[in-house]
Amino acid sequence: MEKIRFDIRVFAITLLIFFGFSVLYIRALEMPEYTYQSTGIIRGDIYDIKDYEIEDNHFTPLSIDPKIFFHTDHYEDVCGIRVLFESDSIPEKIQVYYAGEYGAFSEENSACAIVKGRSEVDVVFHKSNIDNIIDITLDINEEFTLKNIEVLSNQVMVDVNHTKDYVIFFAVAFAFAMVMSLVPGVSRMAARLENKIKKVARFAVKNKKKLVIYAAILALWAVVSILIIYMAKVICDYDYLKKYEAVMIFVGGAIVIFAYALRDITATKPQYLFFIVVFLMGSLNILTSPKTVGISWDDETHYGRTVYFSYGANKEIPYSDNEIVYKYIEVVENFQYYYSKEGRERWLELINSYKSEDFLVDTDDYTISTAYVSNIAPAAGLIIGRGLGFSYSTTYMLGRFMNLLQYSILYFIAISLIKGRGKYMLSVFGLIPTSVFLASSYSYDGWVIAFSVLAYAMLIAELQKENSCITMKKWISIMAVFAIGVLPKAIYFPMLFPMLFIGRKKFDKKYKFSIYAWINIIAMLLLVASFIIPMFTRGAGLNDTRVFSGVNSIEQIKYIIRHPLQYTGVLLKFISKYLSPDMSKNYLTYLGYYGYTSNYVAIFLSIGITALLENDMKQVRQTVIFKSVLSFAFFATVCLMATALYISFTPVGCDHIEGCQWRYLLPILFPMLYWVSEFNIDTSNINKGRYVSGVMVVIAGLFVIAIGNLCIRYY
């Protein structure tokens, strides 16, 4: 038994990280707290009651939109209302609309509160665009017994002391650090990390002259980038210096400089160049895109979930972030307004006005689930940004940077694990423009893609060790990485099935193979349960009105059961188009609401040629059975994805499938590409390191040009 020792390194680092993050978390949760003067309204203030049956102050709605109207023009400095209910009859939610002298009731001038069983509820207004509130409408669509309504005024900020919170978090961090410092495995990890840092330091010292030269070249290129844009401003007589074009030129040149500097290292360790290139590509997207949702698919939902998660999932998010989420449609439909210099400035000015008098508002739009595991990294970015007191735009970008960093690190590890064929292929595959765009946005796609790729990279690394067996620890790690990765979209569970067919030769005893098989099966069942159980507990018969009317999950399932042949025809017709090479631009070069990049054929061919050139006559190959099962699992996953969207997103009995995006293929393409491209080809005379460096530069260059054409040119 290994002797337990106290590791001061682990203790100090763990305490610093966890208590430091705790301090930031406490600061990030801070919102202005206020006290108010409350005044009960009188009967004469209520000038209309619409569609309520009233008996002894008990209100019963008679329509889907009942309202209570009252005047507040004779109250000074109105900033909200307080609604008091009798405890025997309390609604779930209330909506309040307010209007000024020249305004009308609208969703923009409204506030919502989730009552949560409280008999006293404050609804505070945001009055950036209203000088004086004249009328208020109370909208409650459930039965309730009203005790009173009070007008809130004279808002005064309250100082909150967090000393107790800091003491508690320090005690927890101290205890956790003590436990971690006594765990042998953590101590070994710390020792390995220390050795790697020392190795990097020795490399830097040994090559300090080269590092200084390349740093000087990068600095000089930054100056040249600015001078190029300055000359363009003078020659073209622009009104202002287009800084984002300078950033684009710098990023493009920096990628070439790094590719040249790391040309020798890339031959054996392409992960280093990959990490730099993917981070530069993603950073360009983050820095230049408008600081709002409506850029990537469903990013209003993902951003809202991230904010909700970063506030402890307590059903309340800041008013400013709530407004940003609801600007989604406006941004998509009027994107040039938000992309232009003036539009961006007006948008940030508006958001800053929201932030200046921010407060938490109730929302019932979010419910914690397994999908929220993918929000950990961007939520940490928001917490750090708010905790350090950064501006809205910087904090917003930091959340996206954390998503990108997570993607980059996971791919770096995956490429590092593979010692033979697959390193170059994965280095190129990870730079697919659509993947990088998603990874640098508020989206869980980057999480799913990177973790699923990492799980298969771990498997490939084990299979390449021809004379060694897979350990229980490694097998559980592979299952865990894949399961955690696809939790937000558990429909990918069939891709675990091929791992049962890697052959018994990787297991030194027959009974061990049975144990490994059961671990695999249990992982698949848990993933299936993660999306089947919620469907039954929350109900599957609700209409999905996001795009089409006539959507009904229960009726669609009945239709499939009653007409299996018709649905099979619809499914096969869809899949034949979905998997067509002509459609590959939809998952290679599609950048959300920016649009498509050009030259998707070049990227398609680059990935394919890289896969072929990595073949080696001495490589370890898998059986036909394994490849056949992998192909079946791939096809089954596509069928399940399409069927899920047919049930939840397509009108009943429709002859086509709606909502099944091509980007859903990205998490499952790499293993198919790796084994399908396995041939007996001798490519030993080709300088693969130089080739893959060139391919990475080309793909990154196409991405940089695309960001320039689809986004930066509007600035």
ROZA-541796 format. One line per 2 residues: their letters; for each residue y, z, x of C-alpha. Coordinates in Angstrom, 2 decimals. Each point is the difference from the previous one (the first is absolute). Layout:
N
a	Y Z X | ...
REM end
This chain:
715
me	0.00 0.00 0.00 | 3.40 -1.00 1.33
ki	2.18 2.93 1.03 | 3.18 0.44 -2.08
rf	3.19 0.09 2.05 | 3.63 0.32 -0.97
di	1.88 -3.22 0.89 | 3.71 0.75 0.47
rv	0.81 -3.74 -0.01 | -1.50 -0.53 -3.43
fa	1.66 3.17 -1.32 | 3.48 -0.92 1.24
it	-0.13 -3.63 -1.12 | -1.52 0.81 -3.42
ll	2.52 2.78 -0.67 | 2.90 -2.22 1.05
if	-1.11 -2.95 -2.13 | -0.94 1.90 -3.16
fg	2.88 2.46 -0.02 | 2.43 -2.75 0.97
fs	-1.21 -2.16 -2.87 | 0.10 3.04 -2.32
vl	3.68 0.52 0.83 | 0.69 -3.66 -0.74
yi	-1.98 0.26 -3.25 | 2.04 3.00 -1.19
ra	3.22 -1.82 0.86 | -1.27 -3.20 -1.61
le	-0.65 1.83 -3.30 | 3.52 1.37 -0.10
mp	2.02 -1.39 -2.87 | 3.39 1.26 -1.15
ey	-0.49 2.86 -2.48 | 2.68 0.75 -2.56
ty	1.02 2.54 -2.58 | 1.77 -1.00 -3.19
qs	2.12 1.44 -2.74 | -1.79 -0.56 -3.30
tg	1.60 -0.27 -3.41 | -1.99 -0.31 -3.23
ii	0.98 -2.97 -2.15 | 1.18 0.58 -3.55
rg	-1.33 -1.66 -3.14 | 3.06 -2.28 -0.18
di	-0.77 -1.53 3.39 | -3.10 -1.70 -1.47
yd	1.18 -3.14 -1.78 | -3.30 -1.73 -0.72
ik	-3.72 0.73 -0.13 | -2.17 -3.10 -0.17
dy	-3.64 -0.16 -1.16 | -0.88 3.71 0.05
ei	-1.34 2.12 -2.83 | 1.50 3.48 0.43
ed	-1.29 3.26 -1.45 | 1.25 3.37 1.35
nh	1.03 -1.59 3.34 | -3.43 -1.64 0.33
ft	0.45 -3.72 0.75 | -2.69 -2.54 -0.86
pl	0.60 -3.62 1.13 | -0.23 -2.67 -2.69
si	0.16 -3.02 2.37 | -0.71 -0.89 3.60
dp	3.66 0.42 0.96 | 1.61 3.02 -1.71
ki	3.29 1.39 1.38 | 2.53 2.82 -0.27
ff	3.64 -1.00 0.66 | 2.77 2.45 0.90
ht	3.54 -0.03 1.41 | 0.94 1.70 3.28
dh	3.56 -1.31 0.47 | 1.54 3.45 -0.65
ye	-2.06 1.62 2.79 | 1.34 -0.17 3.56
dv	-1.93 -1.29 3.03 | -3.23 -0.70 -1.86
cg	-2.85 -0.44 2.49 | -3.08 0.45 -2.17
ir	-1.58 1.79 -2.93 | -2.44 2.87 -0.43
vl	-2.54 -0.31 -2.81 | -1.62 3.19 -1.31
fe	-3.23 -0.22 -2.00 | -1.92 2.54 -2.04
sd	-3.16 0.82 1.94 | -2.33 -0.94 -2.87
si	0.99 -3.70 0.08 | 1.05 -1.58 3.30
pe	-0.09 -3.77 0.77 | -1.36 -1.54 3.20
ki	3.03 -2.10 0.93 | 3.64 -0.46 -0.94
qv	2.38 -2.87 0.71 | 3.78 0.34 -0.04
yy	2.53 -2.86 -0.11 | 3.69 0.44 0.69
ag	3.07 -2.23 -0.31 | 3.60 0.11 1.16
ey	3.20 -1.23 -1.58 | -0.73 -3.67 0.70
ga	-3.76 0.14 0.36 | -2.97 -0.21 -2.30
fs	-3.35 1.73 0.00 | -2.35 -1.68 2.48
ee	-3.01 0.67 2.22 | 2.34 -0.01 2.99
ns	1.94 2.93 -1.48 | -2.90 2.21 -0.94
ac	-2.05 2.91 1.28 | -3.54 1.10 -0.68
ai	-1.76 3.37 0.17 | -3.71 0.85 -0.10
vk	-0.01 3.25 -1.96 | -3.33 1.38 1.28
gr	-0.16 2.74 -2.63 | 3.42 1.47 0.82
se	2.05 1.31 -2.89 | 3.25 -0.60 1.93
vd	0.61 -3.37 1.68 | 3.04 -1.18 1.96
vv	0.81 -3.72 0.09 | 2.64 -0.75 2.63
fh	1.87 -3.33 0.00 | 1.04 -2.25 2.82
ks	3.59 -0.97 -0.72 | 0.90 -2.38 2.83
ni	1.12 -2.69 -2.42 | 1.32 2.23 -2.83
dn	3.29 1.89 0.22 | -0.37 1.86 -3.26
ii	-3.07 0.43 -2.22 | 0.93 -0.49 -3.66
di	-3.29 -0.23 -1.88 | -3.58 1.09 0.64
tl	-3.23 -1.08 -1.66 | -3.08 2.20 0.06
di	-3.22 -1.99 -0.34 | -3.24 1.94 -0.60
ne	-2.94 -1.97 -1.38 | -2.20 2.99 -0.90
ef	0.08 2.95 -2.34 | 2.08 2.96 1.22
tl	1.82 3.09 -1.23 | 3.57 0.12 1.27
kn	1.60 3.32 0.82 | 3.30 -1.28 1.40
ie	1.74 -2.63 2.13 | 2.49 1.08 2.66
vl	2.47 -2.08 1.99 | -0.10 0.53 3.80
sn	3.29 -0.05 1.90 | 1.75 1.34 3.13
qv	-2.74 -0.92 2.46 | -0.04 2.34 3.04
mv	-2.33 -0.43 3.00 | -2.20 2.99 0.88
dv	-0.94 0.91 3.58 | -3.76 0.39 0.41
nh	-1.52 2.16 2.76 | -3.28 -1.36 1.42
tk	-0.74 2.78 2.51 | -3.06 1.12 -1.95
dy	-1.36 -3.56 -0.04 | 0.42 -0.37 3.77
vi	-1.83 3.29 0.64 | -2.91 -1.00 -2.25
ff	-0.34 -3.46 1.55 | 0.19 1.44 3.52
av	-2.80 2.46 -0.79 | -2.17 -2.79 -1.41
af	0.73 -2.27 2.98 | -0.73 2.85 2.43
af	-3.36 0.76 -1.65 | -0.94 -3.68 -0.09
am	0.95 -0.42 3.67 | -2.15 3.01 0.93
vm	-3.03 -1.47 -1.79 | 0.48 -3.46 1.52
sl	0.38 1.43 3.52 | -3.48 1.56 -0.29
vp	-1.80 -3.19 -1.14 | -1.83 -1.56 3.01
gv	0.23 -3.54 -1.36 | 3.78 0.19 -0.35
sr	0.27 1.38 3.53 | -2.01 -2.96 1.32
ma	2.25 -2.42 -1.87 | 3.07 1.67 1.51
ar	-1.52 -0.33 3.48 | -0.71 -3.71 -0.54
le	3.53 -0.56 -1.30 | 1.44 1.82 2.99
nk	-2.04 -2.18 2.37 | 1.19 -3.17 -1.74
ik	3.63 1.11 0.24 | -0.47 0.71 3.71
kv	-1.63 -3.40 0.43 | 2.95 -1.73 -1.69
ar	2.43 2.03 2.14 | -1.84 -1.03 3.19
fa	0.06 -3.62 -1.12 | 3.76 0.24 -0.65
vk	0.64 1.51 3.43 | -2.18 -2.58 1.70
nk	1.75 -2.89 -1.77 | 3.48 1.47 -0.30
kk	1.66 -2.99 1.65 | -1.56 -2.43 -2.50
lv	0.86 2.29 -2.91 | 3.64 0.19 1.10
iy	0.18 -3.79 0.37 | -1.47 -0.63 -3.47
aa	2.23 2.67 -1.55 | 3.00 -1.73 1.58
il	-1.20 -3.36 -1.35 | -0.31 1.46 -3.51
al	3.48 1.53 0.25 | 1.41 -3.30 1.24
wa	-1.72 -1.85 -2.84 | 1.57 2.42 -2.51
vv	3.45 -0.84 1.42 | -0.79 -3.73 -0.08
si	-1.13 0.27 -3.66 | 3.33 1.54 -0.95
li	1.93 -2.60 2.02 | -1.87 -2.84 -1.73
iy	0.99 1.31 -3.43 | 3.54 0.68 1.19
ma	0.32 -3.60 1.18 | -1.40 -1.20 -3.33
kv	2.63 2.11 -1.78 | 2.80 -1.55 2.06
ic	-1.26 -3.58 -0.23 | -0.90 0.15 -3.72
dy	2.97 2.22 -0.85 | -2.08 2.68 -1.76
dy	1.82 2.93 -1.61 | -2.17 2.58 1.77
lk	-2.59 0.39 2.76 | -3.46 -0.57 -1.51
ky	-1.78 2.90 1.69 | -3.35 -0.60 -1.70
ea	-0.20 -3.46 1.54 | 0.55 1.64 3.38
vm	-2.85 2.42 -0.79 | -2.22 -2.95 -0.95
if	0.75 -1.83 3.27 | -0.60 3.16 2.02
vg	-3.35 0.72 -1.69 | -1.21 -3.58 0.53
ga	0.93 0.08 3.69 | -1.37 3.52 0.51
iv	-3.42 -1.09 -1.31 | -0.10 -2.82 2.58
if	1.11 2.37 2.79 | -2.68 2.56 -0.83
ay	-2.67 -2.71 -0.29 | 0.86 -1.19 3.50
al	0.24 3.53 1.44 | -3.41 0.99 -1.42
rd	-1.74 -3.34 0.66 | -2.56 1.50 2.36
it	-0.64 3.17 -2.01 | -0.49 -2.01 -3.20
at	-3.11 -1.65 1.42 | -1.93 3.29 -0.24
kp	2.21 2.18 -2.20 | 1.80 -2.16 -2.60
qy	0.71 3.10 -2.10 | 3.10 0.82 2.08
lf	1.68 -3.34 -0.61 | -1.13 0.10 -3.62
fi	1.60 3.41 -0.56 | 3.34 -1.12 1.44
vv	0.03 -3.33 -1.84 | -0.99 1.38 -3.42
fl	2.54 2.81 0.29 | 2.78 -2.44 0.91
mg	-0.95 -2.30 -2.88 | -0.09 2.84 -2.53
sl	3.19 1.56 1.35 | 1.86 -3.28 -0.49
ni	-1.09 -0.03 -3.64 | 1.02 3.65 -0.51
lt	3.39 -0.27 1.73 | 1.12 -3.20 -1.69
sp	-1.26 0.40 -3.58 | 2.22 1.56 -2.71
kt	-0.46 3.76 -0.28 | -1.43 -0.11 -3.49
vg	-3.16 -0.85 -1.91 | -0.69 -3.48 -1.33
is	-0.91 -1.45 3.40 | -3.79 0.37 0.01
wd	-2.53 -0.04 -2.84 | 0.10 3.16 -2.13
de	2.12 1.80 2.61 | 1.94 1.77 -2.76
th	-3.23 1.76 -0.98 | -1.02 0.77 3.58
yg	3.47 1.25 0.92 | 0.18 2.16 -3.11
rt	-3.42 1.49 0.78 | 1.04 0.63 3.61
vy	3.16 1.84 -1.08 | -1.97 1.99 -2.58
fs	-2.61 0.91 2.64 | 2.69 0.95 2.54
yg	1.42 2.50 -2.50 | -3.32 1.79 -0.35
an	-1.20 -1.96 -3.06 | 1.89 2.36 -2.31
ke	0.96 -2.56 -2.67 | 3.61 -0.11 1.19
ip	1.69 -2.58 2.23 | 3.69 -0.44 0.94
ys	2.22 -1.84 -2.43 | 0.98 -2.50 2.71
dn	-3.61 -0.97 0.73 | -0.79 -0.20 -3.69
ei	2.88 -2.49 -0.37 | -1.25 -2.04 2.97
vy	-3.44 -0.35 -1.61 | 1.53 -1.29 -3.23
ky	2.10 -2.58 1.89 | -3.20 -1.88 0.81
ie	0.32 -2.82 -2.53 | 3.70 -0.45 0.73
vv	-0.70 -0.40 3.73 | -2.81 -2.51 -0.59
en	2.07 -2.10 -2.38 | 3.28 0.19 1.94
fq	-1.25 0.32 3.57 | 2.90 -1.83 1.65
yy	2.38 2.65 -1.27 | -1.89 2.63 1.97
ys	-0.55 -2.24 3.04 | 3.64 -1.00 0.62
ke	2.22 2.13 2.20 | 2.30 0.92 -2.90
gr	-2.93 0.64 -2.34 | -1.71 2.32 2.47
er	3.22 1.92 0.60 | 0.60 0.44 -3.74
wl	-3.61 1.10 -0.50 | 0.15 2.62 2.76
el	3.35 1.21 -1.30 | -1.53 0.45 -3.45
in	-3.06 1.83 1.38 | 2.19 2.25 2.13
sy	2.00 0.90 -3.11 | -3.27 0.97 -1.68
ks	-1.05 2.04 3.04 | 3.34 1.81 0.20
ed	-0.74 1.86 -3.23 | -3.78 -0.28 0.00
fl	-2.33 2.16 -2.06 | -3.63 -0.04 -1.04
vd	-0.99 -1.66 -3.26 | -3.28 0.35 -1.85
td	-2.32 -2.96 -0.14 | -3.44 -0.57 -1.50
dy	-0.50 -3.34 1.77 | -2.23 1.44 2.73
ti	-3.30 1.86 -0.05 | -1.71 1.10 3.21
st	-3.22 -1.90 0.76 | -2.18 -1.14 2.89
ay	2.32 -3.00 0.49 | 2.68 2.37 1.32
vs	-1.88 0.39 3.29 | 1.73 -3.23 1.08
ni	3.42 1.60 -0.63 | -0.43 2.64 2.71
ap	1.61 -1.97 2.83 | 3.06 -1.40 -1.86
aa	0.53 3.36 -1.75 | 0.04 1.67 3.44
gl	2.68 -2.51 1.00 | 2.15 0.93 -3.00
ii	-0.48 3.72 0.72 | 1.03 -0.42 3.64
gr	3.01 -2.11 -0.97 | 1.23 2.41 -2.65
gl	-0.79 3.02 2.17 | 2.10 -1.38 2.86
gf	2.84 -0.84 -2.37 | -0.18 -3.78 0.45
sy	1.79 -2.35 -2.37 | -1.78 -1.60 -2.94
st	-0.49 -3.36 1.76 | -1.34 1.59 3.21
ty	-2.38 2.26 -1.95 | -1.17 -2.93 -2.12
ml	-0.75 -2.03 3.15 | -1.74 2.98 1.65
gr	-2.53 0.13 -2.84 | -0.83 -3.67 0.60
fm	-0.11 0.52 3.77 | -2.63 2.70 -0.45
nl	-2.11 -2.42 -2.05 | 0.33 -2.59 2.76
lq	-0.80 2.53 2.73 | -3.14 1.06 -1.85
ys	-1.15 -3.63 -0.31 | 0.75 -0.70 3.67
il	-1.85 3.09 1.27 | -3.10 -0.61 -2.14
yf	-0.24 -3.60 1.18 | 0.60 1.11 3.61
ia	-2.95 2.39 -0.27 | -2.18 -2.63 -1.70
is	0.67 -2.58 2.74 | -0.57 2.64 2.71
li	-3.41 0.95 -1.43 | -1.43 -3.53 0.16
kg	-1.16 -0.69 3.56 | -1.37 -3.51 -0.45
rg	0.52 -2.81 -2.47 | 2.59 0.76 -2.68
ky	2.87 1.49 2.05 | 2.05 -3.20 0.07
ml	-0.93 -0.93 -3.55 | 1.20 3.35 -1.30
sv	3.19 -0.20 2.08 | 0.89 -3.29 -1.70
fg	-1.28 1.03 -3.45 | 2.24 3.10 -0.01
li	3.11 -2.19 0.44 | -0.49 -1.97 -3.23
pt	3.58 -0.18 -1.36 | -0.95 1.19 -3.49
sv	-1.81 3.04 1.46 | 2.93 0.93 2.27
fl	2.44 -0.47 -2.87 | -2.05 2.34 -2.20
as	-0.46 2.52 2.82 | 3.77 0.20 0.48
sy	0.71 0.47 -3.71 | -0.63 2.74 -2.55
sy	-3.54 -1.11 -0.78 | -3.50 1.42 0.30
dg	-1.39 -3.39 1.04 | 0.70 0.70 3.68
wv	-1.98 3.25 -0.26 | -3.00 -1.70 -1.69
ia	-0.03 -2.96 2.41 | 0.30 2.09 3.19
fs	-2.57 2.66 -0.95 | -2.59 -2.51 -1.23
vl	0.44 -2.02 3.20 | -0.31 3.19 2.09
ay	-3.26 0.97 -1.76 | -1.57 -3.38 0.72
am	1.33 0.07 3.58 | -1.79 3.34 0.45
li	-3.21 -1.59 -1.33 | 0.38 -3.06 2.24
ae	0.57 2.25 3.03 | -3.27 1.82 -0.75
lq	-1.93 -3.23 -0.58 | 1.23 -1.37 3.33
ke	-1.73 2.92 1.78 | -3.34 -1.76 -0.03
ns	-2.08 2.77 1.54 | 1.48 3.04 -1.74
ci	-0.45 1.52 -3.45 | 2.67 0.98 -2.50
tm	0.51 3.74 -0.21 | 0.40 1.91 -3.25
kk	3.56 0.92 0.97 | 0.95 -3.63 0.59
wi	-1.63 -1.21 -3.23 | 1.80 2.63 -2.08
si	3.25 -0.97 1.76 | -0.45 -3.67 -0.93
ma	-0.73 0.89 -3.64 | 2.93 2.42 -0.15
vf	2.50 -2.44 1.53 | -0.99 -2.77 -2.41
ai	-0.03 2.31 -3.04 | 3.40 1.54 0.83
gv	1.43 -3.45 0.61 | -1.04 -1.50 -3.33
lp	0.71 3.06 -2.17 | 3.19 -1.64 -1.34
ka	-2.11 -3.03 -1.01 | -3.59 1.21 -0.23
iy	-1.15 -3.34 -1.42 | -0.79 -0.96 3.61
fp	-3.03 2.33 0.00 | -2.58 -2.88 0.21
ml	1.11 -0.62 3.60 | -1.87 3.17 0.96
fp	-3.28 -1.54 -1.21 | -0.59 -2.35 2.99
ml	0.02 3.00 2.34 | -3.43 0.90 -1.39
fi	-1.40 -3.18 1.58 | 0.99 0.38 3.65
gr	-3.68 0.55 0.90 | -2.11 3.07 0.71
kk	0.15 -0.61 3.74 | 3.37 1.75 0.03
fd	-1.74 3.21 -1.16 | -2.40 1.75 2.33
kk	-2.10 1.53 -2.80 | -1.04 -1.32 -3.42
yk	1.08 3.11 -1.91 | 3.47 -0.28 1.54
fs	0.37 -3.48 -1.46 | -0.69 1.50 -3.46
iy	2.68 2.65 0.55 | 2.52 -2.62 1.14
aw	-0.86 -2.16 -3.03 | 0.60 2.90 -2.38
in	3.35 0.73 1.65 | 0.95 -3.62 -0.57
ii	-1.14 0.05 -3.64 | 1.82 3.28 -0.70
am	3.20 -1.46 1.48 | -0.29 -3.03 -2.32
ll	-0.68 2.21 -3.05 | 3.01 2.19 0.77
lv	2.22 -3.06 0.23 | -1.36 -1.34 -3.29
as	0.60 3.38 -1.63 | 3.58 0.10 1.30
fi	1.01 -2.88 -2.28 | -2.61 0.23 -2.79
ip	0.65 3.67 -0.91 | 3.80 -0.39 -0.38
mf	-0.59 -3.04 -2.21 | -2.01 2.12 -2.45
tr	2.17 3.13 0.23 | 3.30 -1.87 -0.41
ga	-1.37 -2.64 -2.32 | -0.50 -3.73 0.52
gl	1.17 -1.28 -3.34 | 3.72 0.13 0.57
nd	1.79 -3.32 0.07 | 1.48 -1.09 3.30
tr	3.33 -1.57 -0.82 | 1.20 -0.58 3.55
vf	-0.24 -3.77 -0.37 | -1.77 -1.20 -3.13
sg	-0.47 1.13 -3.56 | -3.50 0.09 -1.41
vn	-1.42 2.04 2.88 | -2.59 2.51 -1.14
si	-2.63 1.32 2.40 | -2.57 1.09 -2.59
eq	0.16 -3.27 -1.91 | -0.20 -1.99 3.23
ik	-3.16 1.87 1.05 | -1.50 -0.75 -3.43
yi	0.91 -3.67 0.43 | -1.77 -0.18 3.39
ir	-3.14 1.64 -1.42 | -0.05 -2.30 -3.04
hp	0.79 -3.20 1.97 | -1.63 0.41 3.44
lq	-0.41 -3.73 0.64 | 3.60 -0.82 -0.91
yt	1.30 2.77 2.23 | -2.29 -1.06 2.86
gv	1.55 -3.46 -0.22 | 3.52 1.46 0.07
ll	-0.91 2.21 2.98 | -1.62 -2.76 2.07
kf	2.87 -2.38 -0.71 | 2.45 2.65 1.17
is	-1.98 0.88 3.16 | -0.34 -3.64 1.03
ky	3.80 -0.19 0.08 | 0.49 3.54 1.32
ls	-2.13 -0.58 3.10 | 1.16 -3.56 0.66
pd	1.45 -0.54 3.52 | 2.93 -1.77 -1.69
ms	0.97 3.35 -1.53 | -0.04 1.88 3.33
kn	3.79 -0.13 0.20 | -0.01 2.59 -2.80
yl	-1.49 2.63 2.32 | 1.19 -1.32 3.37
ty	3.68 -0.86 -0.43 | 1.12 1.44 -3.34
lg	2.80 2.53 0.49 | 0.43 1.53 -3.44
yy	3.25 -0.86 -1.76 | 1.34 -1.67 3.14
gy	-2.41 -2.88 -0.61 | -2.30 -1.96 2.31
ts	0.31 -0.61 3.71 | -0.75 -3.46 1.32
ny	-2.89 -1.18 2.19 | -2.79 2.02 -1.62
va	-2.42 -2.64 1.30 | 0.95 0.92 3.59
if	-0.82 3.66 -0.68 | -3.23 -0.90 -1.80
ls	-1.13 -2.15 2.94 | 1.13 2.58 2.59
ig	-2.17 2.69 -1.54 | -2.98 -2.34 -0.40
it	0.20 -1.37 3.55 | 0.37 3.51 1.43
al	-3.14 1.07 -1.86 | -1.95 -2.95 1.45
le	1.30 0.37 3.56 | -1.15 3.61 0.16
nd	-3.65 -1.03 -0.26 | -2.20 0.87 2.94
mk	-3.56 -1.06 0.77 | -0.88 3.64 0.86
qv	1.56 1.62 -3.08 | -1.98 2.30 -2.29
rq	-0.72 -1.82 -3.27 | -0.85 1.24 -3.46
tv	-2.89 -1.17 -2.16 | 0.20 -2.63 -2.73
if	-0.82 2.75 -2.51 | 3.05 2.02 1.03
ks	2.29 -3.04 -0.19 | -1.42 -0.97 -3.39
vl	0.54 3.52 -1.38 | 3.53 0.02 1.44
sf	0.76 -3.30 -1.75 | -1.43 1.38 -3.24
af	2.12 3.18 0.30 | 3.11 -2.11 0.68
fa	-0.69 -2.18 -3.06 | -0.80 3.06 -2.15
tv	3.25 1.68 1.04 | 2.00 -3.09 -0.96
cl	-1.82 -0.15 -3.36 | 0.73 3.67 -0.67
ma	3.68 -0.39 0.90 | 0.36 -3.02 -2.26
ta	-1.88 1.70 -2.85 | 2.11 3.16 0.33
ly	3.17 -2.07 -0.36 | -1.52 -2.01 -2.86
is	-0.63 3.27 -1.85 | 3.25 1.79 0.78
ft	2.53 -2.80 0.43 | -1.11 -3.08 -1.94
pv	0.26 -0.65 -3.77 | -3.27 0.33 -1.88
gc	-2.18 -3.12 0.16 | 2.32 -1.88 2.35
dh	-1.52 -3.00 1.85 | 1.53 1.06 3.35
ie	0.56 3.22 1.97 | 3.46 1.46 0.52
gc	1.28 2.42 2.63 | -2.68 -0.35 2.70
qw	2.18 -0.39 3.09 | -1.27 -1.86 3.07
ry	1.10 2.86 2.26 | -2.92 2.02 -1.40
ll	-2.24 -2.04 2.33 | 1.60 1.35 3.20
pi	-2.03 3.27 0.25 | -3.33 -1.85 -0.17
lf	0.69 -3.19 1.97 | -0.50 1.34 3.53
pm	-3.72 0.90 -0.20 | -0.73 -3.34 -1.69
ly	1.96 -1.88 2.64 | -1.67 1.91 2.82
wv	-3.62 -0.66 -0.99 | 0.39 -3.41 -1.63
se	1.58 -1.37 3.21 | -2.91 1.23 2.16
fn	-1.42 -3.03 1.87 | -1.86 -0.79 3.23
id	3.03 -1.41 1.80 | 0.75 0.42 3.69
ts	3.74 0.67 0.34 | -0.13 1.84 3.32
ni	2.21 -2.60 1.77 | 2.94 0.50 -2.38
nk	2.82 2.38 0.91 | -0.14 1.89 -3.28
gr	2.59 2.58 1.03 | 2.71 -2.62 0.50
yv	-1.08 -1.78 -3.17 | 0.22 3.11 -2.19
sg	3.39 0.90 1.53 | 1.28 -3.44 -0.98
vm	-1.43 0.24 -3.50 | 1.58 3.42 -0.56
vv	3.37 -1.36 1.14 | -0.32 -3.03 -2.31
ia	-0.92 2.06 -3.08 | 2.73 2.55 0.73
gl	2.48 -2.84 0.53 | -0.86 -1.51 -3.39
fv	0.52 3.42 -1.60 | 3.39 0.47 1.70
ia	1.14 -3.46 -1.10 | -1.21 0.73 -3.54
ig	2.01 3.24 -0.20 | 3.01 -1.98 1.22
nl	-0.42 -2.75 -2.60 | -1.04 2.16 -2.97
ci	2.25 3.02 0.53 | 2.49 0.04 2.87
ry	1.62 -3.33 -0.83 | 1.43 1.50 -3.20
y	1.94 2.52 2.08
REM end
